[in-house]
Amino acid sequence: MVVRYRSSEQEVARLQMRVRQLEREMVRLRASRRVLLNLVAWQERQQKLRIGALERENRRLRQRRLPKSST
């Protein structure tokens, strides 16, 4: 859609308003990105903790299953 403006001042004003809108959107998207990255980092930490706990549990259970060797 092409909109004709009466003067270049109106066009400049429209473009300045659009720039401000885009700058606000950019700030919002950056904040959203930070939140998402923080969530991903938190999930990775939780996953590592859970894997560590499962590995320790696995070692403990394996040690209980091993027969004692008589020497």
N, C-alpha and C positions, 0 to 999 in steps of 0.2 A: 504494500500500500504506500503510495507516494503522497506526502502531504506538502503542500506549497505554503511557504511562510511569506508574510508581507515584507519582512526585512531580515537582513543578516543578523541584527541584534536578537530577534526572536529565535533564529536558528541557533545562535551561540547560547542563548539562555536555555533552550531545550537540550542542547548537547551537554551543557554544564550540569543540568539536573540529572541527565542520564548517567554522567560520570559519577555523581554523588550516589545514585542508586547502585551502580555497579561496585563502588567502593564499599558501601554498606554490605552488599551481598558477599563480597570478598572477605570481609571481616567475619561475617557469620559462617562462611564455609571454612575459614581457618580455625575458628573455634570448634566447629563440628569435627574437623579433622583431628584436632588435639584430643578431643574427647574420645574419638574412636581409637586413636593410637594408644591412649592411656588404657582403654578397655582391653585392647589386644595385648598390651604388655602385662596387665593384671591377669588375664587368662593364661598367658604363657607361664607366669610365675606359679599360678595355681596348678597348672598341668605338671610342671616340674616337681612341685611339692608332692602331688598325688602319685606321680611315677616313682619318686624316691620312696614314698611310704609303701607302695606296692612291691618294689624291689626288696626292701627290707623285710617285708612280710614273707615274700617268696623265699629269701635266704633262710629266714627263721624256720619256715615250714620244711624246707629241704634238709636242714640240719636235723630236725626231729625225725625225719624218715630214714636217714642214713643208719645202717646197722653199725654197731660198734665193732670194730675189728679187734680180735683177740690176738695179742702178740706175746 
